[in-house]
Amino acid sequence: MVKQDLPKLKTSPSEIALGSLRLLHLDAVHDHPSVLNDLRNFAPLMAPHGVLVLDDYFDPNWPGVSTAMTEFCLSDQGRNFRPFASSKSKMYLCRREWVDIYQKSIIESEVIAHLALELVLDGSVLRCYTNWPVSKEALLGHFDRQAGA
């Protein structure tokens, strides 16, 4: 746990090695500038296969969480990160090359019921616990069609 005034942090915390974080759950100050600052400071610390979780992504009280993630993903520093799954209150990001791997793993595991895929930015996000689920076969067919394209 990093115990610092995160909005004032201008670089990655030195007590964490670059590329060492496998899971990072961001649940700090929820305004756009603070979330964007956190993403910029902590993204370099993520392991190649690491997962970054944004808390309160869909909470209408905190619109800065979603706008900061979008700005980050479209920036030079964040262009290699993409959301791969969403749940009722969280968005899950990873590096582009892991998106399909994580999505297929979730689908094939059948641990989470009620899944669907939605196009977001230049990829897709696996909606977990959706009210409009799609069959496992249809979801996996998405990856087959993608491979054939």
N, CA, C and O atoms as a GROMACS GRO file, in nm:
protein
  596
    1MET      N    1   0.085  -0.117   0.000
    1MET     CA    2   0.000   0.000   0.000
    1MET      C    3   0.090   0.124   0.000
    1MET      O    4   0.185   0.135   0.077
    2VAL      N    5   0.056   0.215  -0.088
    2VAL     CA    6   0.131   0.341  -0.095
    2VAL      C    7   0.059   0.442  -0.007
    2VAL      O    8  -0.058   0.473  -0.029
    3LYS      N    9   0.130   0.493   0.092
    3LYS     CA   10   0.071   0.590   0.184
    3LYS      C   11   0.133   0.725   0.157
    3LYS      O   12   0.225   0.769   0.225
    4GLN      N   13   0.080   0.790   0.053
    4GLN     CA   14   0.127   0.923   0.015
    4GLN      C   15   0.005   1.005  -0.027
    4GLN      O   16  -0.103   0.951  -0.047
    5ASP      N   17   0.024   1.133  -0.040
    5ASP     CA   18  -0.080   1.220  -0.092
    5ASP      C   19  -0.080   1.203  -0.244
    5ASP      O   20  -0.008   1.274  -0.315
    6LEU      N   21  -0.160   1.108  -0.294
    6LEU     CA   22  -0.154   1.069  -0.435
    6LEU      C   23  -0.177   1.184  -0.533
    6LEU      O   24  -0.108   1.188  -0.635
    7PRO      N   25  -0.269   1.277  -0.509
    7PRO     CA   26  -0.285   1.386  -0.605
    7PRO      C   27  -0.158   1.470  -0.623
    7PRO      O   28  -0.139   1.533  -0.727
    8LYS      N   29  -0.070   1.471  -0.522
    8LYS     CA   30   0.054   1.548  -0.532
    8LYS      C   31   0.168   1.466  -0.590
    8LYS      O   32   0.274   1.521  -0.620
    9LEU      N   33   0.149   1.336  -0.606
    9LEU     CA   34   0.251   1.249  -0.661
    9LEU      C   35   0.270   1.278  -0.810
    9LEU      O   36   0.172   1.280  -0.885
   10LYS      N   37   0.392   1.302  -0.852
   10LYS     CA   38   0.418   1.340  -0.992
   10LYS      C   39   0.491   1.231  -1.070
   10LYS      O   40   0.506   1.242  -1.192
   11THR      N   41   0.536   1.127  -1.002
   11THR     CA   42   0.604   1.015  -1.068
   11THR      C   43   0.563   0.886  -0.998
   11THR      O   44   0.497   0.889  -0.894
   12SER      N   45   0.601   0.774  -1.054
   12SER     CA   46   0.572   0.644  -0.994
   12SER      C   47   0.640   0.635  -0.857
   12SER      O   48   0.754   0.678  -0.842
   13PRO      N   49   0.570   0.578  -0.757
   13PRO     CA   50   0.633   0.564  -0.625
   13PRO      C   51   0.759   0.479  -0.634
   13PRO      O   52   0.758   0.370  -0.690
   14SER      N   53   0.866   0.529  -0.578
   14SER     CA   54   0.996   0.463  -0.589
   14SER      C   55   1.004   0.333  -0.510
   14SER      O   56   1.091   0.250  -0.536
   15GLU      N   57   0.915   0.314  -0.413
   15GLU     CA   58   0.920   0.193  -0.332
   15GLU      C   59   0.862   0.071  -0.404
   15GLU      O   60   0.865  -0.040  -0.351
   16ILE      N   61   0.809   0.091  -0.526
   16ILE     CA   62   0.754  -0.019  -0.605
   16ILE      C   63   0.834  -0.029  -0.734
   16ILE      O   64   0.850   0.070  -0.805
   17ALA      N   65   0.884  -0.147  -0.764
   17ALA     CA   66   0.968  -0.167  -0.883
   17ALA      C   67   0.884  -0.155  -1.010
   17ALA      O   68   0.770  -0.201  -1.015
   18LEU      N   69   0.943  -0.094  -1.112
   18LEU     CA   70   0.876  -0.084  -1.242
   18LEU      C   71   0.843  -0.224  -1.293
   18LEU      O   72   0.925  -0.315  -1.283
   19GLY      N   73   0.722  -0.240  -1.346
   19GLY     CA   74   0.680  -0.368  -1.404
   19GLY      C   75   0.654  -0.478  -1.304
   19GLY      O   76   0.652  -0.595  -1.342
   20SER      N   77   0.635  -0.445  -1.177
   20SER     CA   78   0.622  -0.550  -1.076
   20SER      C   79   0.479  -0.578  -1.028
   20SER      O   80   0.454  -0.682  -0.968
   21LEU      N   81   0.386  -0.488  -1.054
   21LEU     CA   82   0.250  -0.506  -1.003
   21LEU      C   83   0.167  -0.598  -1.092
   21LEU      O   84   0.153  -0.573  -1.212
   22ARG      N   85   0.113  -0.703  -1.032
   22ARG     CA   86   0.026  -0.794  -1.108
   22ARG      C   87  -0.120  -0.752  -1.096
   22ARG      O   88  -0.200  -0.780  -1.185
   23LEU      N   89  -0.154  -0.684  -0.987
   23LEU     CA   90  -0.290  -0.636  -0.966
   23LEU      C   91  -0.282  -0.502  -0.894
   23LEU      O   92  -0.213  -0.488  -0.793
   24LEU      N   93  -0.354  -0.405  -0.948
   24LEU     CA   94  -0.361  -0.274  -0.884
   24LEU      C   95  -0.507  -0.233  -0.880
   24LEU      O   96  -0.574  -0.226  -0.984
   25HIS      N   97  -0.557  -0.204  -0.761
   25HIS     CA   98  -0.694  -0.159  -0.742
   25HIS      C   99  -0.689  -0.012  -0.703
   25HIS      O  100  -0.646   0.022  -0.593
   26LEU      N  101  -0.733   0.075  -0.794
   26LEU     CA  102  -0.732   0.219  -0.768
   26LEU      C  103  -0.866   0.260  -0.707
   26LEU      O  104  -0.970   0.251  -0.771
   27ASP      N  105  -0.860   0.305  -0.584
   27ASP     CA  106  -0.978   0.351  -0.511
   27ASP      C  107  -0.932   0.464  -0.420
   27ASP      O  108  -0.920   0.447  -0.298
   28ALA      N  109  -0.906   0.578  -0.480
   28ALA     CA  110  -0.853   0.692  -0.404
   28ALA      C  111  -0.942   0.813  -0.432
   28ALA      O  112  -1.064   0.802  -0.425
   29VAL      N  113  -0.882   0.926  -0.463
   29VAL     CA  114  -0.959   1.044  -0.499
   29VAL      C  115  -1.022   1.018  -0.636
   29VAL      O  116  -0.954   0.970  -0.726
   30HIS      N  117  -1.150   1.048  -0.651
   30HIS     CA  118  -1.226   1.005  -0.768
   30HIS      C  119  -1.251   1.113  -0.873
   30HIS      O  120  -1.328   1.091  -0.966
   31ASP      N  121  -1.188   1.230  -0.861
   31ASP     CA  122  -1.208   1.333  -0.963
   31ASP      C  123  -1.116   1.304  -1.082
   31ASP      O  124  -1.016   1.234  -1.069
   32HIS      N  125  -1.150   1.359  -1.197
   32HIS     CA  126  -1.078   1.333  -1.322
   32HIS      C  127  -0.926   1.357  -1.310
   32HIS      O  128  -0.849   1.266  -1.342
   33PRO      N  129  -0.881   1.475  -1.264
   33PRO     CA  130  -0.736   1.497  -1.258
   33PRO      C  131  -0.664   1.397  -1.168
   33PRO      O  132  -0.553   1.353  -1.199
   34SER      N  133  -0.725   1.361  -1.056
   34SER     CA  134  -0.660   1.268  -0.962
   34SER      C  135  -0.652   1.127  -1.019
   34SER      O  136  -0.548   1.062  -1.007
   35VAL      N  137  -0.760   1.080  -1.080
   35VAL     CA  138  -0.760   0.946  -1.139
   35VAL      C  139  -0.661   0.940  -1.254
   35VAL      O  140  -0.586   0.843  -1.266
   36LEU      N  141  -0.659   1.042  -1.338
   36LEU     CA  142  -0.564   1.045  -1.449
   36LEU      C  143  -0.420   1.046  -1.397
   36LEU      O  144  -0.334   0.977  -1.452
   37ASN      N  145  -0.395   1.122  -1.292
   37ASN     CA  146  -0.262   1.126  -1.231
   37ASN      C  147  -0.224   0.987  -1.178
   37ASN      O  148  -0.111   0.942  -1.197
   38ASP      N  149  -0.318   0.920  -1.111
   38ASP     CA  150  -0.292   0.785  -1.060
   38ASP      C  151  -0.260   0.689  -1.173
   38ASP      O  152  -0.166   0.610  -1.163
   39LEU      N  153  -0.338   0.694  -1.280
   39LEU     CA  154  -0.314   0.605  -1.394
   39LEU      C  155  -0.175   0.631  -1.454
   39LEU      O  156  -0.102   0.537  -1.485
   40ARG      N  157  -0.140   0.756  -1.470
   40ARG     CA  158  -0.009   0.790  -1.528
   40ARG      C  159   0.106   0.746  -1.437
   40ARG      O  160   0.210   0.702  -1.486
   41ASN      N  161   0.088   0.759  -1.306
   41ASN     CA  162   0.194   0.725  -1.213
   41ASN      C  163   0.208   0.574  -1.190
   41ASN      O  164   0.318   0.525  -1.170
   42PHE      N  165   0.096   0.502  -1.193
   42PHE     CA  166   0.101   0.360  -1.159
   42PHE      C  167   0.110   0.268  -1.280
   42PHE      O  168   0.153   0.153  -1.265
   43ALA      N  169   0.070   0.312  -1.399
   43ALA     CA  170   0.078   0.226  -1.518
   43ALA      C  171   0.219   0.172  -1.543
   43ALA      O  172   0.233   0.055  -1.578
   44PRO      N  173   0.324   0.252  -1.526
   44PRO     CA  174   0.459   0.198  -1.549
   44PRO      C  175   0.497   0.087  -1.450
   44PRO      O  176   0.590   0.011  -1.476
   45LEU      N  177   0.427   0.078  -1.340
   45LEU     CA  178   0.456  -0.024  -1.240
   45LEU      C  179   0.390  -0.158  -1.270
   45LEU      O  180   0.421  -0.259  -1.207
   46MET      N  181   0.299  -0.159  -1.369
   46MET     CA  182   0.224  -0.280  -1.399
   46MET      C  183   0.312  -0.383  -1.469
   46MET      O  184   0.387  -0.351  -1.561
   47ALA      N  185   0.301  -0.508  -1.425
   47ALA     CA  186   0.366  -0.620  -1.493
   47ALA      C  187   0.303  -0.634  -1.631
   47ALA      O  188   0.190  -0.588  -1.651
   48PRO      N  189   0.372  -0.695  -1.728
   48PRO     CA  190   0.315  -0.710  -1.863
   48PRO      C  191   0.176  -0.773  -1.863
   48PRO      O  192   0.092  -0.738  -1.947
   49HIS      N  193   0.151  -0.865  -1.772
   49HIS     CA  194   0.022  -0.935  -1.764
   49HIS      C  195  -0.067  -0.877  -1.653
   49HIS      O  196  -0.169  -0.937  -1.619
   50GLY      N  197  -0.029  -0.763  -1.597
   50GLY     CA  198  -0.099  -0.706  -1.483
   50GLY      C  199  -0.239  -0.656  -1.515
   50GLY      O  200  -0.270  -0.621  -1.629
   51VAL      N  201  -0.322  -0.653  -1.413
   51VAL     CA  202  -0.460  -0.606  -1.424
   51VAL      C  203  -0.476  -0.483  -1.334
   51VAL      O  204  -0.437  -0.484  -1.218
   52LEU      N  205  -0.532  -0.379  -1.392
   52LEU     CA  206  -0.557  -0.254  -1.324
   52LEU      C  207  -0.708  -0.240  -1.306
   52LEU      O  208  -0.783  -0.246  -1.403
   53VAL      N  209  -0.754  -0.222  -1.183
   53VAL     CA  210  -0.897  -0.215  -1.152
   53VAL      C  211  -0.931  -0.074  -1.108
   53VAL      O  212  -0.868  -0.017  -1.019
   54LEU      N  213  -1.033  -0.017  -1.172
   54LEU     CA  214  -1.082   0.115  -1.134
   54LEU      C  215  -1.212   0.100  -1.057
   54LEU      O  216  -1.309   0.043  -1.108
   55ASP      N  217  -1.214   0.150  -0.935
   55ASP     CA  218  -1.332   0.141  -0.851
   55ASP      C  219  -1.428   0.255  -0.883
   55ASP      O  220  -1.386   0.363  -0.924
   56ASP      N  221  -1.557   0.231  -0.863
   56ASP     CA  222  -1.663   0.331  -0.880
   56ASP      C  223  -1.670   0.386  -1.022
   56ASP      O  224  -1.708   0.502  -1.043
   57TYR      N  225  -1.633   0.305  -1.118
   57TYR     CA  226  -1.630   0.348  -1.258
   57TYR      C  227  -1.768   0.394  -1.306
   57TYR      O  228  -1.778   0.490  -1.383
   58PHE      N  229  -1.873   0.328  -1.263
   58PHE     CA  230  -2.007   0.359  -1.311
   58PHE      C  231  -2.089   0.443  -1.213
   58PHE      O  232  -2.207   0.467  -1.237
   59ASP      N  233  -2.028   0.487  -1.106
   59ASP     CA  234  -2.099   0.565  -1.005
   59ASP      C  235  -2.123   0.706  -1.058
   59ASP      O  236  -2.027   0.776  -1.091
   60PRO      N  237  -2.249   0.750  -1.068
   60PRO     CA  238  -2.277   0.884  -1.121
   60PRO      C  239  -2.222   0.997  -1.034
   60PRO      O  240  -2.213   1.111  -1.079
   61ASN      N  241  -2.186   0.965  -0.910
   61ASN     CA  242  -2.125   1.066  -0.824
   61ASN      C  243  -1.980   1.094  -0.861
   61ASN      O  244  -1.924   1.195  -0.820
   62TRP      N  245  -1.920   1.004  -0.940
   62TRP     CA  246  -1.777   1.015  -0.972
   62TRP      C  247  -1.754   1.002  -1.122
   62TRP      O  248  -1.687   0.907  -1.163
   63PRO      N  249  -1.805   1.093  -1.205
   63PRO     CA  250  -1.785   1.082  -1.350
   63PRO      C  251  -1.638   1.093  -1.391
   63PRO      O  252  -1.602   1.049  -1.501
   64GLY      N  253  -1.554   1.150  -1.307
   64GLY     CA  254  -1.413   1.165  -1.341
   64GLY      C  255  -1.339   1.033  -1.354
   64GLY      O  256  -1.237   1.027  -1.422
   65VAL      N  257  -1.388   0.927  -1.291
   65VAL     CA  258  -1.323   0.797  -1.302
   65VAL      C  259  -1.328   0.748  -1.447
   65VAL      O  260  -1.227   0.706  -1.503
   66SER      N  261  -1.446   0.755  -1.508
   66SER     CA  262  -1.460   0.706  -1.646
   66SER      C  263  -1.396   0.801  -1.747
   66SER      O  264  -1.336   0.755  -1.844
   67THR      N  265  -1.408   0.929  -1.725
   67THR     CA  266  -1.347   1.022  -1.822
   67THR      C  267  -1.195   1.015  -1.817
   67THR      O  268  -1.129   1.026  -1.920
   68ALA      N  269  -1.139   0.997  -1.697
   68ALA     CA  270  -0.994   0.986  -1.684
   68ALA      C  271  -0.943   0.859  -1.750
   68ALA      O  272  -0.838   0.861  -1.815
   69MET      N  273  -1.016   0.746  -1.734
   69MET     CA  274  -0.973   0.623  -1.798
   69MET      C  275  -0.973   0.637  -1.950
   69MET      O  276  -0.880   0.591  -2.016
   70THR      N  277  -1.075   0.700  -2.004
   70THR     CA  278  -1.082   0.718  -2.148
   70THR      C  279  -0.967   0.807  -2.197
   70THR      O  280  -0.900   0.774  -2.295
   71GLU      N  281  -0.945   0.918  -2.129
   71GLU     CA  282  -0.834   1.005  -2.168
   71GLU      C  283  -0.701   0.930  -2.160
   71GLU      O  284  -0.617   0.941  -2.250
   72PHE      N  285  -0.682   0.854  -2.054
   72PHE     CA  286  -0.558   0.778  -2.038
   72PHE      C  287  -0.539   0.677  -2.151
   72PHE      O  288  -0.432   0.669  -2.210
   73CYS      N  289  -0.642   0.600  -2.180
   73CYS     CA  290  -0.632   0.496  -2.284
   73CYS      C  291  -0.607   0.555  -2.423
   73CYS      O  292  -0.550   0.487  -2.509
   74LEU      N  293  -0.648   0.678  -2.445
   74LEU     CA  294  -0.627   0.742  -2.575
   74LEU      C  295  -0.497   0.824  -2.580
   74LEU      O  296  -0.464   0.881  -2.683
   75SER      N  297  -0.426   0.829  -2.468
   75SER     CA  298  -0.301   0.906  -2.463
   75SER      C  299  -0.183   0.819  -2.508
   75SER      O  300  -0.194   0.697  -2.518
   76ASP      N  301  -0.071   0.884  -2.534
   76ASP     CA  302   0.050   0.810  -2.571
   76ASP      C  303   0.089   0.711  -2.462
   76ASP      O  304   0.124   0.597  -2.492
   77GLN      N  305   0.085   0.754  -2.338
   77GLN     CA  306   0.127   0.665  -2.228
   77GLN      C  307   0.031   0.548  -2.209
   77GLN      O  308   0.075   0.438  -2.175
   78GLY      N  309  -0.097   0.569  -2.230
   78GLY     CA  310  -0.195   0.465  -2.201
   78GLY      C  311  -0.245   0.388  -2.322
   78GLY      O  312  -0.332   0.302  -2.308
   79ARG      N  313  -0.192   0.418  -2.440
   79ARG     CA  314  -0.247   0.356  -2.562
   79ARG      C  315  -0.234   0.204  -2.564
   79ARG      O  316  -0.303   0.138  -2.642
   80ASN      N  317  -0.148   0.147  -2.481
   80ASN     CA  318  -0.132   0.002  -2.477
   80ASN      C  319  -0.225  -0.063  -2.375
   80ASN      O  320  -0.229  -0.186  -2.366
   81PHE      N  321  -0.300   0.016  -2.300
   81PHE     CA  322  -0.396  -0.037  -2.202
   81PHE      C  323  -0.538  -0.027  -2.258
   81PHE      O  324  -0.574   0.072  -2.322
   82ARG      N  325  -0.615  -0.129  -2.232
   82ARG     CA  326  -0.755  -0.128  -2.274
   82ARG      C  327  -0.840  -0.195  -2.167
   82ARG      O  328  -0.794  -0.287  -2.099
   83PRO      N  329  -0.966  -0.148  -2.152
   83PRO     CA  330  -1.057  -0.219  -2.063
   83PRO      C  331  -1.092  -0.355  -2.124
   83PRO      O  332  -1.114  -0.365  -2.245
   84PHE      N  333  -1.096  -0.459  -2.042
   84PHE     CA  334  -1.132  -0.591  -2.094
   84PHE      C  335  -1.257  -0.648  -2.028
   84PHE      O  336  -1.320  -0.738  -2.083
   85ALA      N  337  -1.293  -0.597  -1.909
   85ALA     CA  338  -1.413  -0.646  -1.841
   85ALA      C  339  -1.469  -0.536  -1.753
   85ALA      O  340  -1.398  -0.446  -1.708
   86SER      N  341  -1.599  -0.545  -1.730
   86SER     CA  342  -1.666  -0.452  -1.639
   86SER      C  343  -1.762  -0.530  -1.551
   86SER      O  344  -1.816  -0.633  -1.591
   87SER      N  345  -1.780  -0.480  -1.430
   87SER     CA  346  -1.880  -0.536  -1.340
   87SER      C  347  -1.967  -0.420  -1.292
   87SER      O  348  -1.959  -0.310  -1.346
   88LYS      N  349  -2.047  -0.443  -1.193
   88LYS     CA  350  -2.143  -0.340  -1.150
   88LYS      C  351  -2.077  -0.208  -1.111
   88LYS      O  352  -2.135  -0.101  -1.133
   89SER      N  353  -1.959  -0.213  -1.055
   89SER     CA  354  -1.896  -0.088  -1.011
   89SER      C  355  -1.750  -0.074  -1.051
   89SER      O  356  -1.686   0.026  -1.016
   90LYS      N  357  -1.697  -0.170  -1.124
   90LYS     CA  358  -1.554  -0.167  -1.155
   90LYS      C  359  -1.528  -0.186  -1.304
   90LYS      O  360  -1.605  -0.250  -1.376
   91MET      N  361  -1.417  -0.130  -1.348
   91MET     CA  362  -1.366  -0.152  -1.483
   91MET      C  363  -1.228  -0.213  -1.467
   91MET      O  364  -1.148  -0.170  -1.384
   92TYR      N  365  -1.201  -0.314  -1.550
   92TYR     CA  366  -1.075  -0.389  -1.543
   92TYR      C  367  -0.996  -0.363  -1.671
   92TYR      O  368  -1.048  -0.380  -1.781
   93LEU      N  369  -0.871  -0.322  -1.655
   93LEU     CA  370  -0.785  -0.292  -1.770
   93LEU      C  371  -0.662  -0.382  -1.768
   93LEU      O  372  -0.619  -0.430  -1.664
   94CYS      N  373  -0.609  -0.402  -1.887
   94CYS     CA  374  -0.482  -0.474  -1.901
   94CYS      C  375  -0.416  -0.426  -2.030
   94CYS      O  376  -0.473  -0.344  -2.103
   95ARG      N  377  -0.299  -0.476  -2.057
   95ARG     CA  378  -0.233  -0.443  -2.183
   95ARG      C  379  -0.310  -0.511  -2.296
   95ARG      O  380  -0.368  -0.618  -2.279
   96ARG      N  381  -0.307  -0.448  -2.412
   96ARG     CA  382  -0.383  -0.495  -2.529
   96ARG      C  383  -0.364  -0.644  -2.558
   96ARG      O  384  -0.460  -0.715  -2.587
   97GLU      N  385  -0.239  -0.690  -2.549
   97GLU     CA  386  -0.212  -0.829  -2.588
   97GLU      C  387  -0.272  -0.931  -2.492
   97GLU      O  388  -0.273  -1.050  -2.523
   98TRP      N  389  -0.323  -0.887  -2.379
   98TRP     CA  390  -0.385  -0.978  -2.282
   98TRP      C  391  -0.538  -0.972  -2.283
   98TRP      O  392  -0.602  -1.055  -2.219
   99VAL      N  393  -0.596  -0.877  -2.353
   99VAL     CA  394  -0.742  -0.860  -2.352
   99VAL      C  395  -0.814  -0.989  -2.391
   99VAL      O  396  -0.896  -1.039  -2.314
  100ASP      N  397  -0.784  -1.045  -2.508
  100ASP     CA  398  -0.853  -1.166  -2.552
  100ASP      C  399  -0.827  -1.284  -2.459
  100ASP      O  400  -0.916  -1.364  -2.433
  101ILE      N  401  -0.705  -1.294  -2.410
  101ILE     CA  402  -0.670  -1.405  -2.320
  101ILE      C  403  -0.754  -1.399  -2.193
  101ILE      O  404  -0.810  -1.500  -2.150
  102TYR      N  405  -0.763  -1.281  -2.133
  102TYR     CA  406  -0.841  -1.269  -2.010
  102TYR      C  407  -0.990  -1.287  -2.037
  102TYR      O  408  -1.060  -1.352  -1.959
  103GLN      N  409  -1.039  -1.230  -2.145
  103GLN     CA  410  -1.181  -1.244  -2.175
  103GLN      C  411  -1.218  -1.391  -2.199
  103GLN      O  412  -1.316  -1.440  -2.143
  104LYS      N  413  -1.140  -1.461  -2.280
  104LYS     CA  414  -1.169  -1.602  -2.306
  104LYS      C  415  -1.158  -1.685  -2.178
  104LYS      O  416  -1.237  -1.777  -2.158
  105SER      N  417  -1.063  -1.654  -2.094
  105SER     CA  418  -1.049  -1.727  -1.967
  105SER      C  419  -1.172  -1.710  -1.880
  105SER      O  420  -1.219  -1.806  -1.819
  106ILE      N  421  -1.223  -1.589  -1.872
  106ILE     CA  422  -1.344  -1.563  -1.792
  106ILE      C  423  -1.462  -1.639  -1.851
  106ILE      O  424  -1.537  -1.703  -1.778
  107ILE      N  425  -1.479  -1.631  -1.982
  107ILE     CA  426  -1.591  -1.697  -2.048
  107ILE      C  427  -1.582  -1.848  -2.029
  107ILE      O  428  -1.680  -1.912  -1.989
  108GLU      N  429  -1.467  -1.906  -2.057
  108GLU     CA  430  -1.451  -2.050  -2.050
  108GLU      C  431  -1.460  -2.104  -1.908
  108GLU      O  432  -1.499  -2.219  -1.888
  109SER      N  433  -1.425  -2.023  -1.810
  109SER     CA  434  -1.430  -2.069  -1.670
  109SER      C  435  -1.574  -2.092  -1.623
  109SER      O  436  -1.597  -2.175  -1.536
  110GLU      N  437  -1.668  -2.019  -1.679
  110GLU     CA  438  -1.810  -2.024  -1.640
  110GLU      C  439  -1.830  -1.988  -1.493
  110GLU      O  440  -1.932  -2.023  -1.434
  111VAL      N  441  -1.734  -1.920  -1.434
  111VAL     CA  442  -1.745  -1.877  -1.294
  111VAL      C  443  -1.843  -1.760  -1.284
  111VAL      O  444  -1.918  -1.750  -1.186
  112ILE      N  445  -1.842  -1.673  -1.384
  112ILE     CA  446  -1.930  -1.557  -1.384
  112ILE      C  447  -2.044  -1.583  -1.483
  112ILE      O  448  -2.022  -1.611  -1.601
  113ALA      N  449  -2.164  -1.574  -1.432
  113ALA     CA  450  -2.282  -1.594  -1.518
  113ALA      C  451  -2.321  -1.460  -1.581
  113ALA      O  452  -2.279  -1.354  -1.536
  114HIS      N  453  -2.400  -1.469  -1.685
  114HIS     CA  454  -2.457  -1.351  -1.748
  114HIS      C  455  -2.351  -1.258  -1.805
  114HIS      O  456  -2.327  -1.150  -1.753
  115LEU      N  457  -2.289  -1.303  -1.913
  115LEU     CA  458  -2.184  -1.227  -1.980
  115LEU      C  459  -2.229  -1.180  -2.117
  115LEU      O  460  -2.316  -1.240  -2.180
  116ALA      N  461  -2.170  -1.071  -2.163
  116ALA     CA  462  -2.191  -1.021  -2.299
  116ALA      C  463  -2.069  -0.938  -2.336
  116ALA      O  464  -1.996  -0.891  -2.248
  117LEU      N  465  -2.047  -0.920  -2.465
  117LEU     CA  466  -1.938  -0.836  -2.512
  117LEU      C  467  -1.996  -0.708  -2.571
  117LEU      O  468  -2.101  -0.711  -2.635
  118GLU      N  469  -1.927  -0.599  -2.549
  118GLU     CA  470  -1.969  -0.471  -2.606
  118GLU      C  471  -1.846  -0.402  -2.665
  118GLU      O  472  -1.740  -0.400  -2.603
  119LEU      N  473  -1.863  -0.346  -2.784
  119LEU     CA  474  -1.753  -0.272  -2.847
  119LEU      C  475  -1.729  -0.143  -2.771
  119LEU      O  476  -1.821  -0.066  -2.746
  120VAL      N  477  -1.602  -0.119  -2.736
  120VAL     CA  478  -1.562   0.001  -2.663
  120VAL      C  479  -1.427   0.044  -2.716
  120VAL      O  480  -1.336  -0.038  -2.730
  121LEU      N  481  -1.413   0.172  -2.747
  121LEU     CA  482  -1.292   0.224  -2.808
  121LEU      C  483  -1.261   0.141  -2.933
  121LEU      O  484  -1.342   0.137  -3.025
  122ASP      N  485  -1.146   0.077  -2.938
  122ASP     CA  486  -1.110  -0.003  -3.055
  122ASP      C  487  -1.106  -0.152  -3.022
  122ASP      O  488  -1.034  -0.228  -3.087
  123GLY      N  489  -1.183  -0.193  -2.923
  123GLY     CA  490  -1.187  -0.333  -2.882
  123GLY      C  491  -1.322  -0.367  -2.823
  123GLY      O  492  -1.423  -0.305  -2.857
  124SER      N  493  -1.323  -0.464  -2.735
  124SER     CA  494  -1.448  -0.503  -2.671
  124SER      C  495  -1.426  -0.519  -2.521
  124SER      O  496  -1.316  -0.548  -2.475
  125VAL      N  497  -1.533  -0.500  -2.447
  125VAL     CA  498  -1.533  -0.518  -2.302
  125VAL      C  499  -1.631  -0.628  -2.269
  125VAL      O  500  -1.743  -0.631  -2.321
  126LEU      N  501  -1.590  -0.718  -2.183
  126LEU     CA  502  -1.677  -0.826  -2.137
  126LEU      C  503  -1.762  -0.771  -2.023
  126LEU      O  504  -1.711  -0.736  -1.916
  127ARG      N  505  -1.892  -0.764  -2.047
  127ARG     CA  506  -1.985  -0.716  -1.943
  127ARG      C  507  -2.018  -0.834  -1.853
  127ARG      O  508  -2.080  -0.931  -1.897
  128CYS      N  509  -1.979  -0.825  -1.728
  128CYS     CA  510  -2.003  -0.931  -1.631
  128CYS      C  511  -2.129  -0.900  -1.552
  128CYS      O  512  -2.151  -0.786  -1.511
  129TYR      N  513  -2.211  -1.001  -1.531
  129TYR     CA  514  -2.336  -0.988  -1.458
  129TYR      C  515  -2.437  -0.898  -1.530
  129TYR      O  516  -2.515  -0.827  -1.467
  130THR      N  517  -2.435  -0.902  -1.663
  130THR     CA  518  -2.524  -0.818  -1.741
  130THR      C  519  -2.668  -0.870  -1.734
  130THR      O  520  -2.692  -0.988  -1.708
  131ASN      N  521  -2.762  -0.781  -1.758
  131ASN     CA  522  -2.903  -0.819  -1.766
  131ASN      C  523  -2.937  -0.876  -1.904
  131ASN      O  524  -3.047  -0.928  -1.924
  132TRP      N  525  -2.845  -0.865  -1.998
  132TRP     CA  526  -2.867  -0.913  -2.134
  132TRP      C  527  -2.755  -1.008  -2.175
  132TRP      O  528  -2.671  -0.974  -2.258
  133PRO      N  529  -2.754  -1.129  -2.114
  133PRO     CA  530  -2.644  -1.222  -2.140
  133PRO      C  531  -2.650  -1.283  -2.280
  133PRO      O  532  -2.754  -1.288  -2.345
  134VAL      N  533  -2.532  -1.329  -2.323
  134VAL     CA  534  -2.514  -1.396  -2.451
  134VAL      C  535  -2.459  -1.535  -2.420
  134VAL      O  536  -2.387  -1.552  -2.321
  135SER      N  537  -2.491  -1.632  -2.502
  135SER     CA  538  -2.445  -1.768  -2.477
  135SER      C  539  -2.293  -1.778  -2.483
  135SER      O  540  -2.227  -1.698  -2.549
  136LYS      N  541  -2.241  -1.876  -2.414
  136LYS     CA  542  -2.096  -1.900  -2.414
  136LYS      C  543  -2.048  -1.923  -2.557
  136LYS      O  544  -1.943  -1.872  -2.596
  137GLU      N  545  -2.123  -1.998  -2.635
  137GLU     CA  546  -2.084  -2.029  -2.773
  137GLU      C  547  -2.077  -1.901  -2.857
  137GLU      O  548  -1.983  -1.883  -2.935
  138ALA      N  549  -2.175  -1.814  -2.842
  138ALA     CA  550  -2.176  -1.688  -2.918
  138ALA      C  551  -2.059  -1.600  -2.876
  138ALA      O  552  -1.996  -1.535  -2.960
  139LEU      N  553  -2.030  -1.596  -2.747
  139LEU     CA  554  -1.918  -1.515  -2.699
  139LEU      C  555  -1.785  -1.567  -2.754
  139LEU      O  556  -1.703  -1.488  -2.802
  140LEU      N  557  -1.765  -1.697  -2.749
  140LEU     CA  558  -1.640  -1.754  -2.800
  140LEU      C  559  -1.633  -1.741  -2.952
  140LEU      O  560  -1.523  -1.733  -3.008
  141GLY      N  561  -1.748  -1.739  -3.020
  141GLY     CA  562  -1.751  -1.718  -3.164
  141GLY      C  563  -1.695  -1.583  -3.203
  141GLY      O  564  -1.640  -1.567  -3.313
  142HIS      N  565  -1.708  -1.486  -3.115
  142HIS     CA  566  -1.650  -1.353  -3.139
  142HIS      C  567  -1.500  -1.365  -3.164
  142HIS      O  568  -1.446  -1.300  -3.254
  143PHE      N  569  -1.433  -1.446  -3.086
  143PHE     CA  570  -1.287  -1.461  -3.100
  143PHE      C  571  -1.252  -1.539  -3.224
  143PHE      O  572  -1.150  -1.512  -3.287
  144ASP      N  573  -1.336  -1.635  -3.261
  144ASP     CA  574  -1.313  -1.711  -3.385
  144ASP      C  575  -1.326  -1.618  -3.506
  144ASP      O  576  -1.245  -1.624  -3.599
  145ARG      N  577  -1.430  -1.532  -3.504
  145ARG     CA  578  -1.450  -1.438  -3.615
  145ARG      C  579  -1.335  -1.338  -3.621
  145ARG      O  580  -1.291  -1.300  -3.729
  146GLN      N  581  -1.287  -1.295  -3.505
  146GLN     CA  582  -1.176  -1.202  -3.499
  146GLN      C  583  -1.049  -1.264  -3.558
  146GLN      O  584  -0.974  -1.198  -3.629
  147ALA      N  585  -1.026  -1.391  -3.527
  147ALA     CA  586  -0.907  -1.460  -3.576
  147ALA      C  587  -0.913  -1.478  -3.727
  147ALA      O  588  -0.810  -1.479  -3.794
  148GLY      N  589  -1.034  -1.493  -3.780
  148GLY     CA  590  -1.052  -1.513  -3.923
  148GLY      C  591  -1.047  -1.384  -4.003
  148GLY      O  592  -1.032  -1.387  -4.125
  149ALA      N  593  -1.058  -1.271  -3.934
  149ALA     CA  594  -1.060  -1.141  -4.003
  149ALA      C  595  -0.923  -1.098  -4.046
  149ALA      O  596  -0.907  -0.992  -4.106
   0.00000   0.00000   0.00000
